[in-house]
Amino acid sequence: MANFCKRCGRPTRSARAAETGYGEHCRRGVYRAARALEASGHPVAHRAAELLVAATLVPWKKGKVWKVAGKTAIYMTSATTCNCPGATYRPTANTCYHAVAVAVLAA
């Protein structure tokens, strides 16, 4: 059971918050952002939306850095950088779907 919202860090009170990992207000905003990412049709945005809905991002270092569960490892990600292999070979870190998901949560 999640005791704190993964986005804002406030205590959660509902069973739905325990399921989703987000408080009621943050859940609406995160899901709205996920729908917008899905609608863009971009594959990176689609994968970022999946991360947001699955709530596999865990805040670390007061929400400035997040631990993101990847397929084979756990990556340390901020809104601008990621240490995943995909981010190291791309010109900008924001093309990494981990960084896109974290940027949505950090906004």
Phi and psi in radians as a Rosetta constraint file:
Dihedral C 1 N 2 CA 2 C 2 CIRCULARHARMONIC -1.401 0.35
Dihedral N 2 CA 2 C 2 N 3 CIRCULARHARMONIC 2.174 0.35
Dihedral C 2 N 3 CA 3 C 3 CIRCULARHARMONIC -1.586 0.35
Dihedral N 3 CA 3 C 3 N 4 CIRCULARHARMONIC -0.360 0.35
Dihedral C 3 N 4 CA 4 C 4 CIRCULARHARMONIC -2.312 0.35
Dihedral N 4 CA 4 C 4 N 5 CIRCULARHARMONIC 2.564 0.35
Dihedral C 4 N 5 CA 5 C 5 CIRCULARHARMONIC -1.146 0.35
Dihedral N 5 CA 5 C 5 N 6 CIRCULARHARMONIC 2.334 0.35
Dihedral C 5 N 6 CA 6 C 6 CIRCULARHARMONIC -1.246 0.35
Dihedral N 6 CA 6 C 6 N 7 CIRCULARHARMONIC -0.318 0.35
Dihedral C 6 N 7 CA 7 C 7 CIRCULARHARMONIC -1.592 0.35
Dihedral N 7 CA 7 C 7 N 8 CIRCULARHARMONIC -0.929 0.35
Dihedral C 7 N 8 CA 8 C 8 CIRCULARHARMONIC -1.816 0.35
Dihedral N 8 CA 8 C 8 N 9 CIRCULARHARMONIC -0.296 0.35
Dihedral C 8 N 9 CA 9 C 9 CIRCULARHARMONIC 1.485 0.35
Dihedral N 9 CA 9 C 9 N 10 CIRCULARHARMONIC 0.030 0.35
Dihedral C 9 N 10 CA 10 C 10 CIRCULARHARMONIC -1.302 0.35
Dihedral N 10 CA 10 C 10 N 11 CIRCULARHARMONIC 2.701 0.35
Dihedral C 10 N 11 CA 11 C 11 CIRCULARHARMONIC -1.115 0.35
Dihedral N 11 CA 11 C 11 N 12 CIRCULARHARMONIC 2.487 0.35
Dihedral C 11 N 12 CA 12 C 12 CIRCULARHARMONIC -1.796 0.35
Dihedral N 12 CA 12 C 12 N 13 CIRCULARHARMONIC 2.700 0.35
Dihedral C 12 N 13 CA 13 C 13 CIRCULARHARMONIC -2.211 0.35
Dihedral N 13 CA 13 C 13 N 14 CIRCULARHARMONIC -0.270 0.35
Dihedral C 13 N 14 CA 14 C 14 CIRCULARHARMONIC -1.845 0.35
Dihedral N 14 CA 14 C 14 N 15 CIRCULARHARMONIC 2.817 0.35
Dihedral C 14 N 15 CA 15 C 15 CIRCULARHARMONIC -1.168 0.35
Dihedral N 15 CA 15 C 15 N 16 CIRCULARHARMONIC -0.596 0.35
Dihedral C 15 N 16 CA 16 C 16 CIRCULARHARMONIC -1.124 0.35
Dihedral N 16 CA 16 C 16 N 17 CIRCULARHARMONIC -0.658 0.35
Dihedral C 16 N 17 CA 17 C 17 CIRCULARHARMONIC -1.128 0.35
Dihedral N 17 CA 17 C 17 N 18 CIRCULARHARMONIC -0.634 0.35
Dihedral C 17 N 18 CA 18 C 18 CIRCULARHARMONIC -1.143 0.35
Dihedral N 18 CA 18 C 18 N 19 CIRCULARHARMONIC -0.626 0.35
Dihedral C 18 N 19 CA 19 C 19 CIRCULARHARMONIC -1.235 0.35
Dihedral N 19 CA 19 C 19 N 20 CIRCULARHARMONIC -0.791 0.35
Dihedral C 19 N 20 CA 20 C 20 CIRCULARHARMONIC -1.581 0.35
Dihedral N 20 CA 20 C 20 N 21 CIRCULARHARMONIC -0.415 0.35
Dihedral C 20 N 21 CA 21 C 21 CIRCULARHARMONIC 1.524 0.35
Dihedral N 21 CA 21 C 21 N 22 CIRCULARHARMONIC -0.023 0.35
Dihedral C 21 N 22 CA 22 C 22 CIRCULARHARMONIC -2.151 0.35
Dihedral N 22 CA 22 C 22 N 23 CIRCULARHARMONIC 2.554 0.35
Dihedral C 22 N 23 CA 23 C 23 CIRCULARHARMONIC -1.186 0.35
Dihedral N 23 CA 23 C 23 N 24 CIRCULARHARMONIC 2.956 0.35
Dihedral C 23 N 24 CA 24 C 24 CIRCULARHARMONIC -1.025 0.35
Dihedral N 24 CA 24 C 24 N 25 CIRCULARHARMONIC -0.850 0.35
Dihedral C 24 N 25 CA 25 C 25 CIRCULARHARMONIC -1.134 0.35
Dihedral N 25 CA 25 C 25 N 26 CIRCULARHARMONIC -0.811 0.35
Dihedral C 25 N 26 CA 26 C 26 CIRCULARHARMONIC -1.168 0.35
Dihedral N 26 CA 26 C 26 N 27 CIRCULARHARMONIC -0.640 0.35
Dihedral C 26 N 27 CA 27 C 27 CIRCULARHARMONIC -1.059 0.35
Dihedral N 27 CA 27 C 27 N 28 CIRCULARHARMONIC -0.762 0.35
Dihedral C 27 N 28 CA 28 C 28 CIRCULARHARMONIC -1.070 0.35
Dihedral N 28 CA 28 C 28 N 29 CIRCULARHARMONIC -0.776 0.35
Dihedral C 28 N 29 CA 29 C 29 CIRCULARHARMONIC -1.159 0.35
Dihedral N 29 CA 29 C 29 N 30 CIRCULARHARMONIC -0.728 0.35
Dihedral C 29 N 30 CA 30 C 30 CIRCULARHARMONIC -1.175 0.35
Dihedral N 30 CA 30 C 30 N 31 CIRCULARHARMONIC -0.752 0.35
Dihedral C 30 N 31 CA 31 C 31 CIRCULARHARMONIC -1.178 0.35
Dihedral N 31 CA 31 C 31 N 32 CIRCULARHARMONIC -0.610 0.35
Dihedral C 31 N 32 CA 32 C 32 CIRCULARHARMONIC -1.115 0.35
Dihedral N 32 CA 32 C 32 N 33 CIRCULARHARMONIC -0.760 0.35
Dihedral C 32 N 33 CA 33 C 33 CIRCULARHARMONIC -1.132 0.35
Dihedral N 33 CA 33 C 33 N 34 CIRCULARHARMONIC -0.676 0.35
Dihedral C 33 N 34 CA 34 C 34 CIRCULARHARMONIC -1.116 0.35
Dihedral N 34 CA 34 C 34 N 35 CIRCULARHARMONIC -0.708 0.35
Dihedral C 34 N 35 CA 35 C 35 CIRCULARHARMONIC -1.117 0.35
Dihedral N 35 CA 35 C 35 N 36 CIRCULARHARMONIC -0.682 0.35
Dihedral C 35 N 36 CA 36 C 36 CIRCULARHARMONIC -1.150 0.35
Dihedral N 36 CA 36 C 36 N 37 CIRCULARHARMONIC -0.690 0.35
Dihedral C 36 N 37 CA 37 C 37 CIRCULARHARMONIC -1.113 0.35
Dihedral N 37 CA 37 C 37 N 38 CIRCULARHARMONIC -0.755 0.35
Dihedral C 37 N 38 CA 38 C 38 CIRCULARHARMONIC -1.050 0.35
Dihedral N 38 CA 38 C 38 N 39 CIRCULARHARMONIC -0.718 0.35
Dihedral C 38 N 39 CA 39 C 39 CIRCULARHARMONIC -1.196 0.35
Dihedral N 39 CA 39 C 39 N 40 CIRCULARHARMONIC -0.366 0.35
Dihedral C 39 N 40 CA 40 C 40 CIRCULARHARMONIC -1.175 0.35
Dihedral N 40 CA 40 C 40 N 41 CIRCULARHARMONIC -0.458 0.35
Dihedral C 40 N 41 CA 41 C 41 CIRCULARHARMONIC 1.391 0.35
Dihedral N 41 CA 41 C 41 N 42 CIRCULARHARMONIC -0.034 0.35
Dihedral C 41 N 42 CA 42 C 42 CIRCULARHARMONIC -1.413 0.35
Dihedral N 42 CA 42 C 42 N 43 CIRCULARHARMONIC 2.360 0.35
Dihedral C 42 N 43 CA 43 C 43 CIRCULARHARMONIC -1.083 0.35
Dihedral N 43 CA 43 C 43 N 44 CIRCULARHARMONIC -0.620 0.35
Dihedral C 43 N 44 CA 44 C 44 CIRCULARHARMONIC -1.164 0.35
Dihedral N 44 CA 44 C 44 N 45 CIRCULARHARMONIC -0.731 0.35
Dihedral C 44 N 45 CA 45 C 45 CIRCULARHARMONIC -1.122 0.35
Dihedral N 45 CA 45 C 45 N 46 CIRCULARHARMONIC -0.668 0.35
Dihedral C 45 N 46 CA 46 C 46 CIRCULARHARMONIC -1.086 0.35
Dihedral N 46 CA 46 C 46 N 47 CIRCULARHARMONIC -0.787 0.35
Dihedral C 46 N 47 CA 47 C 47 CIRCULARHARMONIC -1.185 0.35
Dihedral N 47 CA 47 C 47 N 48 CIRCULARHARMONIC -0.638 0.35
Dihedral C 47 N 48 CA 48 C 48 CIRCULARHARMONIC -1.112 0.35
Dihedral N 48 CA 48 C 48 N 49 CIRCULARHARMONIC -0.710 0.35
Dihedral C 48 N 49 CA 49 C 49 CIRCULARHARMONIC -1.085 0.35
Dihedral N 49 CA 49 C 49 N 50 CIRCULARHARMONIC -0.693 0.35
Dihedral C 49 N 50 CA 50 C 50 CIRCULARHARMONIC -1.078 0.35
Dihedral N 50 CA 50 C 50 N 51 CIRCULARHARMONIC -0.725 0.35
Dihedral C 50 N 51 CA 51 C 51 CIRCULARHARMONIC -1.085 0.35
Dihedral N 51 CA 51 C 51 N 52 CIRCULARHARMONIC -0.744 0.35
Dihedral C 51 N 52 CA 52 C 52 CIRCULARHARMONIC -1.119 0.35
Dihedral N 52 CA 52 C 52 N 53 CIRCULARHARMONIC -0.773 0.35
Dihedral C 52 N 53 CA 53 C 53 CIRCULARHARMONIC -1.219 0.35
Dihedral N 53 CA 53 C 53 N 54 CIRCULARHARMONIC -0.657 0.35
Dihedral C 53 N 54 CA 54 C 54 CIRCULARHARMONIC -1.297 0.35
Dihedral N 54 CA 54 C 54 N 55 CIRCULARHARMONIC -0.280 0.35
Dihedral C 54 N 55 CA 55 C 55 CIRCULARHARMONIC 0.973 0.35
Dihedral N 55 CA 55 C 55 N 56 CIRCULARHARMONIC 0.779 0.35
Dihedral C 55 N 56 CA 56 C 56 CIRCULARHARMONIC -1.587 0.35
Dihedral N 56 CA 56 C 56 N 57 CIRCULARHARMONIC 0.163 0.35
Dihedral C 56 N 57 CA 57 C 57 CIRCULARHARMONIC -1.690 0.35
Dihedral N 57 CA 57 C 57 N 58 CIRCULARHARMONIC 2.283 0.35
Dihedral C 57 N 58 CA 58 C 58 CIRCULARHARMONIC -2.072 0.35
Dihedral N 58 CA 58 C 58 N 59 CIRCULARHARMONIC 2.150 0.35
Dihedral C 58 N 59 CA 59 C 59 CIRCULARHARMONIC -1.150 0.35
Dihedral N 59 CA 59 C 59 N 60 CIRCULARHARMONIC 2.480 0.35
Dihedral C 59 N 60 CA 60 C 60 CIRCULARHARMONIC -2.543 0.35
Dihedral N 60 CA 60 C 60 N 61 CIRCULARHARMONIC 2.548 0.35
Dihedral C 60 N 61 CA 61 C 61 CIRCULARHARMONIC 1.025 0.35
Dihedral N 61 CA 61 C 61 N 62 CIRCULARHARMONIC 0.918 0.35
Dihedral C 61 N 62 CA 62 C 62 CIRCULARHARMONIC 0.990 0.35
Dihedral N 62 CA 62 C 62 N 63 CIRCULARHARMONIC 0.681 0.35
Dihedral C 62 N 63 CA 63 C 63 CIRCULARHARMONIC 1.365 0.35
Dihedral N 63 CA 63 C 63 N 64 CIRCULARHARMONIC 0.032 0.35
Dihedral C 63 N 64 CA 64 C 64 CIRCULARHARMONIC -1.503 0.35
Dihedral N 64 CA 64 C 64 N 65 CIRCULARHARMONIC -0.517 0.35
Dihedral C 64 N 65 CA 65 C 65 CIRCULARHARMONIC -2.192 0.35
Dihedral N 65 CA 65 C 65 N 66 CIRCULARHARMONIC 2.476 0.35
Dihedral C 65 N 66 CA 66 C 66 CIRCULARHARMONIC -2.185 0.35
Dihedral N 66 CA 66 C 66 N 67 CIRCULARHARMONIC 2.549 0.35
Dihedral C 66 N 67 CA 67 C 67 CIRCULARHARMONIC -1.628 0.35
Dihedral N 67 CA 67 C 67 N 68 CIRCULARHARMONIC 2.205 0.35
Dihedral C 67 N 68 CA 68 C 68 CIRCULARHARMONIC -2.102 0.35
Dihedral N 68 CA 68 C 68 N 69 CIRCULARHARMONIC 2.187 0.35
Dihedral C 68 N 69 CA 69 C 69 CIRCULARHARMONIC -1.376 0.35
Dihedral N 69 CA 69 C 69 N 70 CIRCULARHARMONIC 2.023 0.35
Dihedral C 69 N 70 CA 70 C 70 CIRCULARHARMONIC -1.657 0.35
Dihedral N 70 CA 70 C 70 N 71 CIRCULARHARMONIC -2.989 0.35
Dihedral C 70 N 71 CA 71 C 71 CIRCULARHARMONIC -1.204 0.35
Dihedral N 71 CA 71 C 71 N 72 CIRCULARHARMONIC -0.622 0.35
Dihedral C 71 N 72 CA 72 C 72 CIRCULARHARMONIC -2.136 0.35
Dihedral N 72 CA 72 C 72 N 73 CIRCULARHARMONIC -0.168 0.35
Dihedral C 72 N 73 CA 73 C 73 CIRCULARHARMONIC -2.725 0.35
Dihedral N 73 CA 73 C 73 N 74 CIRCULARHARMONIC 3.048 0.35
Dihedral C 73 N 74 CA 74 C 74 CIRCULARHARMONIC -1.854 0.35
Dihedral N 74 CA 74 C 74 N 75 CIRCULARHARMONIC 2.219 0.35
Dihedral C 74 N 75 CA 75 C 75 CIRCULARHARMONIC -1.882 0.35
Dihedral N 75 CA 75 C 75 N 76 CIRCULARHARMONIC 2.552 0.35
Dihedral C 75 N 76 CA 76 C 76 CIRCULARHARMONIC -1.670 0.35
Dihedral N 76 CA 76 C 76 N 77 CIRCULARHARMONIC 2.118 0.35
Dihedral C 76 N 77 CA 77 C 77 CIRCULARHARMONIC -2.343 0.35
Dihedral N 77 CA 77 C 77 N 78 CIRCULARHARMONIC 2.435 0.35
Dihedral C 77 N 78 CA 78 C 78 CIRCULARHARMONIC -2.060 0.35
Dihedral N 78 CA 78 C 78 N 79 CIRCULARHARMONIC -3.081 0.35
Dihedral C 78 N 79 CA 79 C 79 CIRCULARHARMONIC -1.185 0.35
Dihedral N 79 CA 79 C 79 N 80 CIRCULARHARMONIC -0.304 0.35
Dihedral C 79 N 80 CA 80 C 80 CIRCULARHARMONIC -2.087 0.35
Dihedral N 80 CA 80 C 80 N 81 CIRCULARHARMONIC -0.282 0.35
Dihedral C 80 N 81 CA 81 C 81 CIRCULARHARMONIC -2.398 0.35
Dihedral N 81 CA 81 C 81 N 82 CIRCULARHARMONIC 2.724 0.35
Dihedral C 81 N 82 CA 82 C 82 CIRCULARHARMONIC -2.606 0.35
Dihedral N 82 CA 82 C 82 N 83 CIRCULARHARMONIC 2.559 0.35
Dihedral C 82 N 83 CA 83 C 83 CIRCULARHARMONIC -1.770 0.35
Dihedral N 83 CA 83 C 83 N 84 CIRCULARHARMONIC 0.350 0.35
Dihedral C 83 N 84 CA 84 C 84 CIRCULARHARMONIC -1.335 0.35
Dihedral N 84 CA 84 C 84 N 85 CIRCULARHARMONIC 2.766 0.35
Dihedral C 84 N 85 CA 85 C 85 CIRCULARHARMONIC -1.054 0.35
Dihedral N 85 CA 85 C 85 N 86 CIRCULARHARMONIC -0.604 0.35
Dihedral C 85 N 86 CA 86 C 86 CIRCULARHARMONIC -1.125 0.35
Dihedral N 86 CA 86 C 86 N 87 CIRCULARHARMONIC -0.635 0.35
Dihedral C 86 N 87 CA 87 C 87 CIRCULARHARMONIC -1.280 0.35
Dihedral N 87 CA 87 C 87 N 88 CIRCULARHARMONIC -0.481 0.35
Dihedral C 87 N 88 CA 88 C 88 CIRCULARHARMONIC -1.300 0.35
Dihedral N 88 CA 88 C 88 N 89 CIRCULARHARMONIC -0.353 0.35
Dihedral C 88 N 89 CA 89 C 89 CIRCULARHARMONIC -1.818 0.35
Dihedral N 89 CA 89 C 89 N 90 CIRCULARHARMONIC 0.047 0.35
Dihedral C 89 N 90 CA 90 C 90 CIRCULARHARMONIC -1.871 0.35
Dihedral N 90 CA 90 C 90 N 91 CIRCULARHARMONIC 2.721 0.35
Dihedral C 90 N 91 CA 91 C 91 CIRCULARHARMONIC -1.172 0.35
Dihedral N 91 CA 91 C 91 N 92 CIRCULARHARMONIC -0.565 0.35
Dihedral C 91 N 92 CA 92 C 92 CIRCULARHARMONIC -2.294 0.35
Dihedral N 92 CA 92 C 92 N 93 CIRCULARHARMONIC 2.566 0.35
Dihedral C 92 N 93 CA 93 C 93 CIRCULARHARMONIC -1.198 0.35
Dihedral N 93 CA 93 C 93 N 94 CIRCULARHARMONIC -0.438 0.35
Dihedral C 93 N 94 CA 94 C 94 CIRCULARHARMONIC -1.246 0.35
Dihedral N 94 CA 94 C 94 N 95 CIRCULARHARMONIC -0.093 0.35
Dihedral C 94 N 95 CA 95 C 95 CIRCULARHARMONIC -1.454 0.35
Dihedral N 95 CA 95 C 95 N 96 CIRCULARHARMONIC -0.153 0.35
Dihedral C 95 N 96 CA 96 C 96 CIRCULARHARMONIC -1.410 0.35
Dihedral N 96 CA 96 C 96 N 97 CIRCULARHARMONIC 2.283 0.35
Dihedral C 96 N 97 CA 97 C 97 CIRCULARHARMONIC -1.191 0.35
Dihedral N 97 CA 97 C 97 N 98 CIRCULARHARMONIC -0.408 0.35
Dihedral C 97 N 98 CA 98 C 98 CIRCULARHARMONIC -1.116 0.35
Dihedral N 98 CA 98 C 98 N 99 CIRCULARHARMONIC -0.807 0.35
Dihedral C 98 N 99 CA 99 C 99 CIRCULARHARMONIC -1.162 0.35
Dihedral N 99 CA 99 C 99 N 100 CIRCULARHARMONIC -0.599 0.35
Dihedral C 99 N 100 CA 100 C 100 CIRCULARHARMONIC -1.130 0.35
Dihedral N 100 CA 100 C 100 N 101 CIRCULARHARMONIC -0.782 0.35
Dihedral C 100 N 101 CA 101 C 101 CIRCULARHARMONIC -1.111 0.35
Dihedral N 101 CA 101 C 101 N 102 CIRCULARHARMONIC -0.741 0.35
Dihedral C 101 N 102 CA 102 C 102 CIRCULARHARMONIC -1.164 0.35
Dihedral N 102 CA 102 C 102 N 103 CIRCULARHARMONIC -0.648 0.35
Dihedral C 102 N 103 CA 103 C 103 CIRCULARHARMONIC -1.075 0.35
Dihedral N 103 CA 103 C 103 N 104 CIRCULARHARMONIC -0.631 0.35
Dihedral C 103 N 104 CA 104 C 104 CIRCULARHARMONIC -1.151 0.35
Dihedral N 104 CA 104 C 104 N 105 CIRCULARHARMONIC -0.765 0.35
Dihedral C 104 N 105 CA 105 C 105 CIRCULARHARMONIC -1.220 0.35
Dihedral N 105 CA 105 C 105 N 106 CIRCULARHARMONIC -0.575 0.35
Dihedral C 105 N 106 CA 106 C 106 CIRCULARHARMONIC -1.350 0.35
Dihedral N 106 CA 106 C 106 N 107 CIRCULARHARMONIC -0.289 0.35
